Amino acid sequence: MRTACEEVVKYVLPAYRSIIAKDLVYSYGLTQEQAAKTMKISQAVISYYITAKRGKGVKRYEELKILNDRAHEDSKRLLDGVPIETVSSGFCELCTLMRKNNMLKEEVINTCTH
């Protein structure tokens, strides 16, 4: 059994990042290198997200409307020049909302106090 934070770090955050990486490359036409600089991660990580070699097991979360909507919104914010640190801080709100609405796996223990 995992805590909610473990579930989020292992599955939800990679799903969120994967959606943003794919958005930046496929929807907005950035190169993998440009997307990597925008997200402050390596080009190799972008490649892994795009080819699904990184973030295995995240499919369940990638299909959630709330996660998709937030990731697409944050992709646009990044392109508008909002710093990744500012965009990323909103992920905590998403995590809180997902926990409150029981959107994590059923066997997860919700120990977070946020």
Backbone torsions as a table, in degrees:
resi	resn	phi	psi	omega
1	MET	NA	136.4	-179.4
2	ARG	-110.8	159.9	172.2
3	THR	-82.3	165.0	178.7
4	ALA	-59.4	-40.0	-178.9
5	CYS	-63.5	-39.0	177.5
6	GLU	-63.6	-42.5	179.5
7	GLU	-62.6	-43.1	-178.9
8	VAL	-64.8	-46.3	-178.4
9	VAL	-67.5	-38.4	-175.9
10	LYS	-80.1	-33.2	-173.3
11	TYR	-122.8	-46.7	-173.5
12	VAL	-71.4	-48.0	-179.6
13	LEU	-61.6	-45.0	175.2
14	PRO	-61.7	-35.6	177.9
15	ALA	-64.6	-44.7	178.2
16	TYR	-59.8	-48.7	179.9
17	ARG	-65.1	-37.6	179.2
18	SER	-63.0	-43.9	179.1
19	ILE	-62.7	-43.4	178.9
20	ILE	-63.7	-45.4	-179.9
21	ALA	-59.5	-46.3	179.7
22	LYS	-64.6	-39.7	177.5
23	ASP	-59.5	-50.5	-177.1
24	LEU	-60.7	-39.7	-177.6
25	VAL	-81.4	-50.8	-173.2
26	TYR	-84.4	-41.2	-176.4
27	SER	-85.8	-34.4	-175.4
28	TYR	-108.7	-2.1	173.1
29	GLY	73.6	18.0	176.0
30	LEU	-73.6	151.3	171.8
31	THR	-74.1	165.4	176.8
32	GLN	-60.5	-37.9	179.1
33	GLU	-64.1	-43.9	178.4
34	GLN	-64.6	-42.3	178.1
35	ALA	-62.7	-40.5	179.1
36	ALA	-61.8	-44.3	178.4
37	LYS	-64.4	-39.8	179.7
38	THR	-63.4	-40.6	-177.8
39	MET	-90.1	-5.4	-178.0
40	LYS	58.5	45.1	172.8
41	ILE	-133.6	174.3	-178.0
42	SER	-80.5	158.2	176.6
43	GLN	-61.5	-34.7	179.6
44	ALA	-61.9	-38.7	178.9
45	VAL	-66.6	-40.3	176.2
46	ILE	-58.4	-46.3	179.3
47	SER	-59.3	-42.9	179.0
48	TYR	-63.0	-41.8	178.6
49	TYR	-63.6	-43.8	-177.2
50	ILE	-66.3	-37.9	-178.6
51	THR	-92.1	4.0	179.8
52	ALA	62.9	25.5	175.0
53	LYS	-84.2	-15.0	177.4
54	ARG	-120.4	142.5	178.7
55	GLY	84.9	28.3	177.4
56	LYS	-59.8	144.2	-179.6
57	GLY	86.6	4.9	-178.1
58	VAL	-93.2	-5.7	-175.3
59	LYS	-51.1	-42.6	-179.4
60	ARG	-54.5	-40.1	-177.6
61	TYR	-84.7	-32.2	178.9
62	GLU	-60.3	-25.2	-177.6
63	GLU	-86.5	-6.9	179.9
64	LEU	-74.9	128.1	-178.4
65	LYS	-58.3	-43.4	-176.9
66	ILE	-61.4	-39.6	179.5
67	LEU	-71.6	-43.5	178.1
68	ASN	-60.9	-47.7	-179.0
69	ASP	-58.3	-45.5	-178.7
70	ARG	-66.2	-43.3	-179.0
71	ALA	-64.6	-42.6	178.5
72	HIS	-64.5	-40.9	177.2
73	GLU	-62.1	-42.9	-178.7
74	ASP	-70.9	-30.8	174.2
75	SER	-59.7	-46.6	179.9
76	LYS	-63.5	-41.5	179.0
77	ARG	-61.7	-40.6	177.9
78	LEU	-61.8	-42.9	178.7
79	LEU	-66.7	-28.1	177.8
80	ASP	-79.2	-0.1	176.0
81	GLY	95.7	5.9	176.7
82	VAL	-70.0	129.0	-178.3
83	PRO	-60.3	144.2	-179.5
84	ILE	-55.9	-33.7	-180.0
85	GLU	-63.9	-38.4	178.5
86	THR	-71.0	-45.3	179.1
87	VAL	-61.0	-45.3	-177.3
88	SER	-64.4	-30.9	-179.0
89	SER	-62.4	-26.9	177.6
90	GLY	-71.5	-14.9	179.0
91	PHE	-62.7	-31.8	178.9
92	CYS	-61.4	-38.0	177.4
93	GLU	-63.3	-41.9	178.7
94	LEU	-62.7	-44.8	179.0
95	CYS	-59.0	-46.8	179.7
96	THR	-60.0	-45.9	179.7
97	LEU	-61.9	-42.1	179.7
98	MET	-65.6	-39.4	178.8
99	ARG	-67.4	-44.0	-178.7
100	LYS	-63.5	-30.2	-179.6
101	ASN	-97.7	15.2	177.2
102	ASN	52.2	46.7	-178.3
103	MET	-94.1	-1.1	177.0
104	LEU	-90.7	168.4	-179.6
105	LYS	-54.6	147.6	-175.2
106	GLU	-61.3	-33.3	-175.9
107	GLU	-83.9	4.7	-179.9
108	VAL	-79.8	136.9	176.7
109	ILE	-91.6	125.1	-178.8
110	ASN	-88.2	96.3	-178.7
111	THR	-105.3	-4.9	-175.9
112	CYS	-72.7	141.1	-179.0
113	THR	-101.5	4.2	-179.8
114	HIS	-77.2	NA	NA
